Structures are given as C-alpha cells and as structure tokens.
Amino acid sequence: MKAWVSRRRDDGAVLSEVLPVIDGASLFDLVVVEVTQSGNRRPAKVARLRPVGDQRTLAQLLMPKLVKFVGWTLVLSGIEERKDEAKQIKGVAQTWICKLRPPPNALGFRVKDTHRGGVALPKGAVRDSSGTPGRLLVASEFAKSLQRHSVCAELQYYQPATFPAARLVDCYVEWMSDETFELGGLQIREEFQGQPQRLERNGWLCGIDIEEPALTKREARMLR
C-alpha cells in the first residue's frame, strides 16, 4: 500500500513530535512480508518501506503489530534494529504512523472472508467473491468474548443496516502488498438455538473499494 510514514520513537525513546522515518523521503510502498532471518531458519514477519516501484528496503519493523486503523491512517508497532556505540545490533521499540494514499475515487475497503466456519476457503473462491464494502476501523478494546483487552477490527457499512457490523477479535496483519492486505483473527459466533457462543478463525482480504464513475448518456444507450 502506498503511504506517507512517520515514526514516534528514536532509539526506543518517545519523540516530542513525529518525524519522517527517512529524512527527505515522502511516499513509500508499505508491505508486510514473511522472511527467514539470517542465522535463524524460523520465518518471521516484517513491515518494510520501499521506494515506490522499487524492491529496495529502506526501513523495516520486526514483528509488526497492528495497533490502530482509522480512516486512511494505520499505526504499526514493532522492533527496529540499529547499531549501538559498540557497533552491535540492538533492537528497540518503534511505532510507524502510516497515512495511506488511496485513489481519488476511493470510498473505503471491500472485505472478503478467507474462512467459513473456521475452515480456510480456497484462494480462488476468496478472490472471486464479491466481498462486502465499508469503512475499516481497528482499535484496542475490551472484548467480552475473550474477557480481556484485544485489538479488534470492525467493518462499518456505508449505510445504516439492521444486521450487526462484521468484526474480528485478536486482530493482526497477516500480510500486505502493493494493493491489498489480509487481516487475521477470530470471528464471534453468537449463542443460537441452545448452542453456546463460539470463536472461530477467520480472516479478511481487504482491497480498496472504488466508486464506479457514472455512465454518460452515450454509454447508457450503448448498454440498452
């Protein structure tokens, strides 16, 4: 996803005001990928900033956690590696404030479930589904179903609806590419017909929802 990115910390300490992650740089490609770190065969997740249209990594966060998502702004926290005075690599806390750059005609997001009843759906079925449009909101709150605080995601519909908004609890970023990203988490299945409330694995494949331009009179006549 294309984004302007600022940082909240320097060498692990909170800054009095946010600063650019990289001086002189503006727009980045923000991605979240899984890599195998040197000396460690176990895969690890990292968030990376790249020049737009380039595969070079300019900055990265280890173990990125989604903290907040409001409007077109998302907040990621994780570990930044840097060298200390002895030239040794040390890890410090870092937070990125990422302001996405959506297309001019973007309304919100179109969300597609990746699981049904806790079972993963085929990738083709997810890709070909129409999805649900709405505005994405992610925040930390007390989740009654878990009896603890959790990062929760909610898809708010554009218009008032009689049915509840879609939600994920224990939400996290699975991956992020140039145009889409996937959130993982747990979906709440409420008590129904004597069956107790259940928590099932689910995920959301999220892409930007684009408003289709209105047809001209000529285009409308051609479709008749």
Secondary structure, 3 states (H helix, E strand, C coil): CEEEEEEEEECCEEEEEEEECCCCCCEEEEEEEEEECCCCCCEEEEEEEEECCCCCCCEEEEEEEEEEEECCEEEEEEEEEEECCCCCEEEEEEEEEEEECCCCCEEEEEEEECEECCEECCHHHHHHCCCEEEEEEEEEEEECCCCEEEEEEEEECCCCCCCCCEEEEEEEEEEECCCEEEEEEEEEECCECCECCEEEEEEEEEEEEECCCCCCHHHHHHHC
